[in-house]
């Protein structure tokens, strides 16, 4: 009886599953498959998962960066937020004092230069790493 209940349950489950999910067969050349396999391995995910992620990212007109580039971008964004916070603190202090000293303007300028260099660094990192893929 348990076997019959299980079979009935599985039939119902699969019927519902197939109503909400779709299977698609894809065919790749050996070279294409090796490329996909290499990228999925670098991402640390299964090939099918990578294909699903990449497809959805493309469908949203976004680029799926490799994990190491994503990590570099996150670090750079965190650094830029820190620079932005420092600029806000300087602006707040200047407003509280009712003036802007040449020293504080130089500090702001240096923070902005740091942010510009960080953005240039991100661009170089992305350009270099994309060329490797």
C-alpha positions as CSV (number, residue, x, y, z in Angstrom):
1,X,0.0,0.0,0.0
2,X,2.8,2.4,0.8
3,X,4.3,1.8,-2.6
4,X,0.9,2.7,-4.3
5,X,0.6,5.9,-2.2
6,X,4.1,6.9,-3.0
7,X,3.4,6.3,-6.8
8,X,0.2,8.4,-6.6
9,X,2.0,11.1,-4.7
10,X,4.8,11.3,-7.2
11,X,2.5,11.4,-10.1
12,X,0.6,14.3,-8.6
13,X,3.8,16.1,-7.7
14,X,5.3,15.7,-11.1
15,X,2.1,16.9,-12.8
16,X,2.2,20.1,-10.7
17,X,5.9,20.4,-11.2
18,X,5.6,20.2,-15.0
19,X,2.9,22.8,-15.0
20,X,5.3,25.4,-13.4
21,X,8.7,24.2,-14.8
22,X,10.0,23.7,-18.3
23,X,12.8,21.5,-19.6
24,X,14.8,22.6,-22.6
25,X,17.5,20.6,-24.4
26,X,20.5,22.5,-25.5
27,X,23.3,21.3,-27.8
28,X,26.8,22.7,-27.7
29,X,29.9,22.0,-29.7
30,X,32.8,20.5,-27.7
31,X,34.5,23.9,-27.7
32,X,31.4,25.8,-26.5
33,X,30.8,23.2,-23.8
34,X,34.4,23.5,-22.5
35,X,34.1,27.3,-22.3
36,X,30.8,27.0,-20.4
37,X,32.2,24.3,-18.2
38,X,35.3,26.4,-17.4
39,X,33.3,29.5,-16.5
40,X,30.8,27.5,-14.3
41,X,33.8,25.9,-12.5
42,X,35.3,29.3,-11.9
43,X,31.9,30.5,-10.5
44,X,31.7,27.4,-8.3
45,X,28.3,26.3,-9.7
46,X,26.9,23.5,-11.8
47,X,26.8,24.0,-15.6
48,X,23.0,24.0,-15.7
49,X,22.8,26.6,-12.9
50,X,25.4,28.7,-14.8
51,X,23.4,28.5,-18.0
52,X,20.2,29.5,-16.2
53,X,21.9,32.4,-14.5
54,X,23.6,33.6,-17.6
55,X,20.4,33.4,-19.6
56,X,18.4,35.3,-17.1
57,X,21.1,38.0,-16.8
58,X,21.2,38.4,-20.6
59,X,17.4,38.5,-20.6
60,X,17.5,41.4,-18.2
61,X,20.3,43.1,-20.3
62,X,22.8,42.6,-17.5
63,X,26.2,41.1,-17.7
64,X,27.1,38.2,-15.5
65,X,30.6,38.9,-14.2
66,X,32.9,36.1,-13.1
67,X,33.0,35.7,-9.3
68,X,36.5,37.3,-9.0
69,X,35.4,40.4,-10.9
70,X,32.2,40.6,-8.8
71,X,34.4,40.5,-5.6
72,X,36.7,43.2,-6.9
73,X,33.7,45.4,-7.8
74,X,32.2,44.9,-4.3
75,X,35.5,46.0,-2.7
76,X,35.7,49.0,-4.9
77,X,32.1,50.1,-4.2
78,X,32.7,49.7,-0.5
79,X,35.8,51.9,-0.8
80,X,33.9,54.5,-2.8
81,X,31.2,54.6,-0.2
82,X,33.8,55.2,2.5
83,X,35.2,58.1,0.5
84,X,31.7,59.5,0.0
85,X,31.1,59.2,3.8
86,X,34.3,61.2,4.5
87,X,33.2,63.9,2.0
88,X,29.8,64.1,3.8
89,X,31.5,64.5,7.2
90,X,33.7,67.3,5.8
91,X,30.7,69.1,4.3
92,X,28.8,68.7,7.6
93,X,31.7,70.1,9.6
94,X,32.2,73.0,7.2
95,X,28.5,73.9,7.4
96,X,28.5,73.7,11.2
97,X,31.5,76.0,11.3
98,X,29.9,78.4,8.8
99,X,32.9,78.4,6.5
100,X,35.0,76.3,4.3
101,X,38.7,76.4,4.9
102,X,41.3,75.9,2.1
103,X,42.5,72.8,4.1
104,X,39.1,71.2,4.1
105,X,38.7,71.9,0.4
106,X,42.0,70.2,-0.2
107,X,40.9,67.2,1.8
108,X,37.7,67.0,-0.3
109,X,39.7,67.4,-3.5
110,X,41.9,64.5,-2.4
111,X,39.0,62.3,-1.6
112,X,37.5,63.0,-5.0
113,X,40.8,62.2,-6.6
114,X,40.9,58.9,-4.7
115,X,37.4,58.1,-5.9
116,X,38.4,58.9,-9.5
117,X,41.4,56.6,-9.2
118,X,39.2,53.9,-7.7
119,X,36.8,54.1,-10.6
120,X,39.8,53.9,-13.1
121,X,41.1,50.9,-11.2
122,X,37.7,49.1,-11.4
123,X,37.6,49.8,-15.2
124,X,41.2,48.4,-15.6
125,X,40.4,45.3,-13.5
126,X,37.2,44.6,-15.5
127,X,38.9,45.2,-18.8
128,X,41.9,42.9,-18.0
129,X,39.8,40.1,-16.6
130,X,37.2,40.1,-19.3
131,X,40.0,39.7,-21.9
132,X,41.1,36.6,-20.0
133,X,37.7,35.0,-20.5
